[in-house]
Amino acid sequence: MLSTVHIGLYATHPFKPCRTCKGKGNHRSPLALAYRPCRPCGGSGMRLRTGRRLWNTFTRVRRSRRDNARNVQRPGN
């Protein structure tokens, strides 16, 4: 039951607020008083959830293996 809820969460809400900038997209530089774009989220304020990142990797690997199996030339063809 809990895994179904997690899969549904990753499908409906794949992004979460960035921990570094707290969802603002920028942060104060450590030595100066200037604001700079957040590096981990690229200034968007949102990051991909870990479970969704794992799902995307699994899908990418599965798709590449399937495509490679289709493109393998068989002897005699």
The first five atom37 places (N, CA, C, CB, O) and aatype in JSON, in Angstrom:
{
  "aatype": [12, 10, 15, 16, 19, 8, 9, 7, 10, 18, 0, 16, 8, 14, 13, 11, 14, 4, 1, 16, 4, 11, 7, 11, 7, 2, 8, 1, 15, 14, 10, 0, 10, 0, 18, 1, 14, 4, 1, 14, 4, 7, 7, 15, 7, 12, 1, 10, 1, 16, 7, 1, 1, 10, 17, 2, 16, 13, 16, 1, 19, 1, 1, 15, 1, 1, 3, 2, 0, 1, 2, 19, 5, 1, 14, 7, 2],
  "atom_mask": [
    [1, 1, 1, 1, 1],
    [1, 1, 1, 1, 1],
    [1, 1, 1, 1, 1],
    [1, 1, 1, 1, 1],
    [1, 1, 1, 1, 1],
    [1, 1, 1, 1, 1],
    [1, 1, 1, 1, 1],
    [1, 1, 1, 0, 1],
    [1, 1, 1, 1, 1],
    [1, 1, 1, 1, 1],
    [1, 1, 1, 1, 1],
    [1, 1, 1, 1, 1],
    [1, 1, 1, 1, 1],
    [1, 1, 1, 1, 1],
    [1, 1, 1, 1, 1],
    [1, 1, 1, 1, 1],
    [1, 1, 1, 1, 1],
    [1, 1, 1, 1, 1],
    [1, 1, 1, 1, 1],
    [1, 1, 1, 1, 1],
    [1, 1, 1, 1, 1],
    [1, 1, 1, 1, 1],
    [1, 1, 1, 0, 1],
    [1, 1, 1, 1, 1],
    [1, 1, 1, 0, 1],
    [1, 1, 1, 1, 1],
    [1, 1, 1, 1, 1],
    [1, 1, 1, 1, 1],
    [1, 1, 1, 1, 1],
    [1, 1, 1, 1, 1],
    [1, 1, 1, 1, 1],
    [1, 1, 1, 1, 1],
    [1, 1, 1, 1, 1],
    [1, 1, 1, 1, 1],
    [1, 1, 1, 1, 1],
    [1, 1, 1, 1, 1],
    [1, 1, 1, 1, 1],
    [1, 1, 1, 1, 1],
    [1, 1, 1, 1, 1],
    [1, 1, 1, 1, 1],
    [1, 1, 1, 1, 1],
    [1, 1, 1, 0, 1],
    [1, 1, 1, 0, 1],
    [1, 1, 1, 1, 1],
    [1, 1, 1, 0, 1],
    [1, 1, 1, 1, 1],
    [1, 1, 1, 1, 1],
    [1, 1, 1, 1, 1],
    [1, 1, 1, 1, 1],
    [1, 1, 1, 1, 1],
    [1, 1, 1, 0, 1],
    [1, 1, 1, 1, 1],
    [1, 1, 1, 1, 1],
    [1, 1, 1, 1, 1],
    [1, 1, 1, 1, 1],
    [1, 1, 1, 1, 1],
    [1, 1, 1, 1, 1],
    [1, 1, 1, 1, 1],
    [1, 1, 1, 1, 1],
    [1, 1, 1, 1, 1],
    [1, 1, 1, 1, 1],
    [1, 1, 1, 1, 1],
    [1, 1, 1, 1, 1],
    [1, 1, 1, 1, 1],
    [1, 1, 1, 1, 1],
    [1, 1, 1, 1, 1],
    [1, 1, 1, 1, 1],
    [1, 1, 1, 1, 1],
    [1, 1, 1, 1, 1],
    [1, 1, 1, 1, 1],
    [1, 1, 1, 1, 1],
    [1, 1, 1, 1, 1],
    [1, 1, 1, 1, 1],
    [1, 1, 1, 1, 1],
    [1, 1, 1, 1, 1],
    [1, 1, 1, 0, 1],
    [1, 1, 1, 1, 1]
  ],
  "atom_positions": [
    [[0.83, -1.19, 0.0], [0.0, 0.0, 0.0], [0.87, 1.25, 0.0], [-0.94, 0.0, 1.2], [0.62, 2.18, -0.76]],
    [[1.88, 1.27, 0.85], [2.74, 2.44, 0.95], [3.52, 2.67, -0.34], [3.7, 2.3, 2.12], [3.73, 3.82, -0.74]],
    [[3.95, 1.6, -0.98], [4.7, 1.77, -2.24], [3.81, 2.33, -3.33], [5.3, 0.43, -2.69], [4.29, 3.09, -4.18]],
    [[2.54, 1.99, -3.34], [1.6, 2.54, -4.31], [1.46, 4.04, -4.11], [0.24, 1.86, -4.2], [1.39, 4.79, -5.08]],
    [[1.41, 4.47, -2.87], [1.31, 5.9, -2.57], [2.56, 6.62, -3.05], [1.09, 6.12, -1.06], [2.47, 7.71, -3.62]],
    [[3.74, 6.04, -2.82], [4.99, 6.66, -3.26], [5.06, 6.76, -4.77], [6.18, 5.88, -2.74], [5.46, 7.8, -5.29]],
    [[4.68, 5.72, -5.48], [4.69, 5.76, -6.95], [3.73, 6.82, -7.45], [4.33, 4.38, -7.54], [4.03, 7.54, -8.4]],
    [[2.57, 6.92, -6.83], [1.62, 7.96, -7.21], [2.17, 9.35, -6.94], [0.0, 0.0, 0.0], [1.94, 10.27, -7.73]],
    [[2.89, 9.52, -5.84], [3.49, 10.8, -5.51], [4.53, 11.19, -6.55], [4.14, 10.75, -4.12], [4.57, 12.34, -6.99]],
    [[5.37, 10.24, -6.96], [6.4, 10.54, -7.95], [5.78, 10.87, -9.3], [7.37, 9.37, -8.1], [6.33, 11.68, -10.06]],
    [[4.66, 10.26, -9.61], [4.01, 10.53, -10.89], [3.3, 11.88, -10.9], [3.01, 9.42, -11.21], [3.34, 12.59, -11.91]],
    [[2.66, 12.24, -9.79], [1.9, 13.49, -9.78], [2.71, 14.7, -9.35], [0.72, 13.34, -8.87], [2.45, 15.81, -9.8]],
    [[3.69, 14.5, -8.47], [4.53, 15.59, -7.96], [6.0, 15.2, -8.07], [4.15, 15.94, -6.49], [6.62, 14.86, -7.06]],
    [[6.58, 15.23, -9.28], [7.96, 14.77, -9.44], [9.01, 15.73, -8.87], [8.25, 14.53, -10.89], [10.16, 15.34, -8.68]],
    [[8.63, 16.98, -8.6], [9.6, 17.96, -8.11], [9.3, 18.35, -6.67], [9.6, 19.19, -9.0], [8.16, 18.28, -6.22]],
    [[10.36, 18.76, -5.96], [10.21, 19.25, -4.6], [11.06, 20.52, -4.48], [10.65, 18.17, -3.54], [11.95, 20.74, -5.3]],
    [[10.8, 21.35, -3.47], [11.61, 22.55, -3.31], [13.06, 22.2, -3.01], [11.04, 23.43, -2.18], [13.35, 21.23, -2.32]],
    [[13.96, 23.01, -3.54], [15.39, 22.81, -3.33], [15.74, 23.08, -1.87], [16.21, 23.72, -4.26], [15.25, 24.05, -1.28]],
    [[16.6, 22.22, -1.29], [17.0, 22.41, 0.11], [18.0, 23.55, 0.27], [17.6, 21.12, 0.66], [18.03, 24.2, 1.32]],
    [[18.8, 23.79, -0.74], [19.84, 24.82, -0.63], [19.24, 26.22, -0.58], [20.81, 24.71, -1.79], [19.61, 27.02, 0.27]],
    [[18.33, 26.51, -1.51], [17.75, 27.86, -1.57], [16.36, 27.92, -0.97], [17.7, 28.33, -3.02], [15.73, 28.98, -0.97]],
    [[15.85, 26.79, -0.45], [14.53, 26.7, 0.15], [13.42, 27.09, -0.82], [14.46, 27.59, 1.38], [12.41, 27.66, -0.42]],
    [[13.62, 26.77, -2.11], [12.6, 26.99, -3.12], [12.59, 28.39, -3.7], [0.0, 0.0, 0.0], [11.69, 28.7, -4.49]],
    [[13.53, 29.25, -3.35], [13.55, 30.62, -3.86], [14.24, 30.74, -5.21], [14.23, 31.52, -2.86], [13.89, 31.62, -6.0]],
    [[15.21, 29.88, -5.49], [15.92, 29.93, -6.76], [17.23, 30.7, -6.67], [0.0, 0.0, 0.0], [18.04, 30.63, -7.59]],
    [[17.43, 31.44, -5.59], [18.71, 32.14, -5.42], [19.08, 32.11, -3.95], [18.63, 33.6, -5.94], [18.25, 31.84, -3.09]],
    [[20.34, 32.39, -3.68], [20.8, 32.4, -2.29], [21.89, 33.45, -2.16], [21.32, 31.0, -1.85], [22.48, 33.89, -3.15]],
    [[22.14, 33.83, -0.95], [23.16, 34.84, -0.67], [24.54, 34.19, -0.72], [22.92, 35.51, 0.7], [24.75, 33.11, -0.15]],
    [[25.47, 34.84, -1.4], [26.83, 34.3, -1.48], [27.48, 34.36, -0.1], [27.67, 35.07, -2.53], [27.15, 35.23, 0.69]],
    [[28.41, 33.44, 0.18], [28.96, 33.38, 1.54], [29.84, 34.57, 1.92], [29.75, 32.12, 1.69], [29.85, 34.96, 3.09]],
    [[30.57, 35.15, 0.99], [31.5, 36.22, 1.33], [30.94, 37.62, 1.06], [32.77, 36.04, 0.57], [31.34, 38.58, 1.71]],
    [[30.04, 37.73, 0.13], [29.49, 39.04, -0.23], [28.0, 39.07, 0.12], [29.7, 39.35, -1.76], [27.43, 38.06, 0.53]],
    [[27.41, 40.2, -0.04], [25.98, 40.33, 0.24], [25.15, 40.21, -1.04], [25.7, 41.66, 0.92], [23.97, 40.58, -1.05]],
    [[25.75, 39.69, -2.09], [25.05, 39.56, -3.36], [24.23, 38.27, -3.39], [26.05, 39.58, -4.52], [24.58, 37.28, -2.76]],
    [[23.13, 38.3, -4.13], [22.34, 37.1, -4.36], [22.78, 36.47, -5.66], [20.82, 37.42, -4.4], [23.01, 37.15, -6.66]],
    [[22.9, 35.15, -5.65], [23.32, 34.41, -6.83], [22.33, 33.29, -7.1], [24.75, 33.85, -6.65], [21.66, 32.82, -6.19]],
    [[22.24, 32.86, -8.38], [21.37, 31.71, -8.67], [21.86, 30.46, -7.95], [21.31, 31.44, -10.19], [23.06, 30.25, -7.8]],
    [[20.94, 29.66, -7.5], [21.27, 28.42, -6.79], [21.85, 27.41, -7.79], [20.02, 27.84, -6.08], [21.28, 27.19, -8.85]],
    [[22.98, 26.8, -7.43], [23.63, 25.84, -8.33], [22.9, 24.49, -8.39], [25.05, 25.62, -7.89], [22.72, 23.97, -9.49]],
    [[22.47, 23.91, -7.27], [21.83, 22.6, -7.36], [20.54, 22.57, -8.19], [21.53, 22.1, -6.0], [20.28, 21.59, -8.89]],
    [[19.73, 23.63, -8.11], [18.46, 23.63, -8.84], [18.52, 24.45, -10.11], [17.35, 24.15, -7.95], [17.55, 24.48, -10.87]],
    [[19.64, 25.13, -10.37], [19.76, 25.92, -11.58], [18.95, 27.2, -11.56], [0.0, 0.0, 0.0], [18.69, 27.78, -12.61]],
    [[18.54, 27.64, -10.38], [17.78, 28.87, -10.25], [16.28, 28.7, -10.36], [0.0, 0.0, 0.0], [15.54, 29.68, -10.28]],
    [[15.81, 27.47, -10.54], [14.36, 27.25, -10.67], [13.68, 27.12, -9.31], [14.1, 26.0, -11.49], [12.48, 27.37, -9.2]],
    [[14.43, 26.74, -8.29], [13.86, 26.56, -6.96], [13.29, 25.17, -6.73], [0.0, 0.0, 0.0], [12.84, 24.87, -5.62]],
    [[13.29, 24.32, -7.76], [12.72, 22.98, -7.65], [13.77, 21.94, -8.06], [11.46, 22.85, -8.53], [14.58, 22.18, -8.95]],
    [[13.73, 20.78, -7.38], [14.62, 19.67, -7.7], [13.8, 18.4, -7.9], [15.67, 19.46, -6.57], [12.72, 18.24, -7.33]],
    [[14.33, 17.5, -8.73], [13.67, 16.23, -8.99], [13.79, 15.34, -7.76], [14.28, 15.54, -10.24], [14.86, 15.22, -7.17]],
    [[12.69, 14.71, -7.38], [12.7, 13.81, -6.22], [13.59, 12.6, -6.51], [11.26, 13.37, -5.86], [13.74, 12.19, -7.66]],
    [[14.16, 12.03, -5.47], [15.07, 10.9, -5.61], [14.38, 9.7, -6.24], [15.64, 10.51, -4.24], [14.95, 9.06, -7.13]],
    [[13.18, 9.39, -5.81], [12.45, 8.25, -6.37], [12.14, 8.44, -7.84], [0.0, 0.0, 0.0], [12.2, 7.49, -8.62]],
    [[11.82, 9.66, -8.24], [11.55, 9.94, -9.64], [12.83, 9.83, -10.46], [10.91, 11.33, -9.81], [12.81, 9.35, -11.6]],
    [[13.96, 10.29, -9.89], [15.24, 10.17, -10.58], [15.58, 8.7, -10.8], [16.36, 10.87, -9.77], [16.06, 8.34, -11.88]],
    [[15.34, 7.85, -9.8], [15.59, 6.41, -9.95], [14.67, 5.8, -11.01], [15.39, 5.69, -8.61], [15.11, 4.98, -11.81]],
    [[13.41, 6.21, -11.01], [12.46, 5.7, -12.01], [12.89, 6.11, -13.42], [11.04, 6.23, -11.72], [12.83, 5.29, -14.34]],
    [[13.33, 7.36, -13.6], [13.78, 7.83, -14.91], [15.01, 7.05, -15.37], [14.1, 9.33, -14.86], [15.11, 6.71, -16.55]],
    [[15.94, 6.76, -14.46], [17.14, 5.99, -14.8], [16.76, 4.57, -15.21], [18.12, 5.96, -13.62], [17.27, 4.05, -16.2]],
    [[15.88, 3.94, -14.43], [15.42, 2.59, -14.75], [14.76, 2.55, -16.13], [14.43, 2.1, -13.68], [15.03, 1.65, -16.92]],
    [[13.92, 3.52, -16.42], [13.23, 3.58, -17.71], [14.22, 3.79, -18.85], [12.18, 4.7, -17.72], [14.09, 3.17, -19.91]],
    [[15.21, 4.66, -18.65], [16.2, 4.95, -19.68], [17.03, 3.71, -19.99], [17.1, 6.1, -19.25], [17.29, 3.42, -21.16]],
    [[17.46, 2.98, -18.97], [18.26, 1.77, -19.17], [17.44, 0.7, -19.86], [18.8, 1.24, -17.82], [17.92, 0.04, -20.78]],
    [[16.2, 0.52, -19.43], [15.34, -0.49, -20.04], [15.08, -0.17, -21.51], [14.01, -0.58, -19.28], [15.09, -1.07, -22.36]],
    [[14.85, 1.09, -21.81], [14.58, 1.49, -23.19], [15.82, 1.32, -24.07], [14.1, 2.94, -23.24], [15.7, 0.89, -25.22]],
    [[17.0, 1.65, -23.54], [18.21, 1.5, -24.35], [18.52, 0.02, -24.61], [19.41, 2.18, -23.67], [18.97, -0.33, -25.7]],
    [[18.29, -0.84, -23.62], [18.5, -2.28, -23.82], [17.54, -2.83, -24.86], [18.34, -3.05, -22.51], [17.92, -3.66, -25.69]],
    [[16.3, -2.38, -24.81], [15.31, -2.84, -25.79], [15.7, -2.39, -27.19], [13.92, -2.31, -25.43], [15.6, -3.17, -28.14]],
    [[16.14, -1.13, -27.33], [16.53, -0.63, -28.64], [17.77, -1.32, -29.17], [16.76, 0.87, -28.58], [17.88, -1.59, -30.36]],
    [[18.72, -1.61, -28.27], [19.93, -2.33, -28.69], [19.6, -3.75, -29.13], [20.96, -2.35, -27.57], [20.2, -4.25, -30.08]],
    [[18.67, -4.39, -28.47], [18.28, -5.76, -28.84], [17.6, -5.76, -30.21], [17.34, -6.38, -27.77], [17.75, -6.72, -30.96]],
    [[16.88, -4.73, -30.55], [16.22, -4.65, -31.85], [17.22, -4.38, -32.96], [15.15, -3.56, -31.83], [17.02, -4.82, -34.09]],
    [[18.3, -3.65, -32.65], [19.25, -3.25, -33.68], [20.39, -4.24, -33.88], [19.81, -1.92, -33.34], [21.23, -4.03, -34.77]],
    [[20.45, -5.29, -33.1], [21.52, -6.29, -33.25], [21.29, -7.05, -34.55], [21.57, -7.26, -32.03], [20.2, -7.55, -34.8]],
    [[22.34, -7.13, -35.35], [22.21, -7.87, -36.6], [22.4, -9.34, -36.33], [23.21, -7.38, -37.65], [23.37, -9.74, -35.69]],
    [[21.49, -10.13, -36.82], [21.55, -11.57, -36.62], [22.32, -12.22, -37.75], [20.14, -12.17, -36.53], [22.25, -11.76, -38.89]],
    [[23.07, -13.29, -37.45], [23.83, -13.97, -38.51], [22.89, -14.52, -39.58], [24.68, -15.11, -37.92], [21.83, -15.06, -39.27]],
    [[23.29, -14.37, -40.83], [22.5, -14.87, -41.94], [21.56, -13.84, -42.53], [0.0, 0.0, 0.0], [20.88, -14.13, -43.51]],
    [[21.49, -12.67, -41.97], [20.6, -11.63, -42.52], [21.37, -10.65, -43.37], [19.88, -10.87, -41.39], [20.79, -9.71, -43.91]]
  ]
}
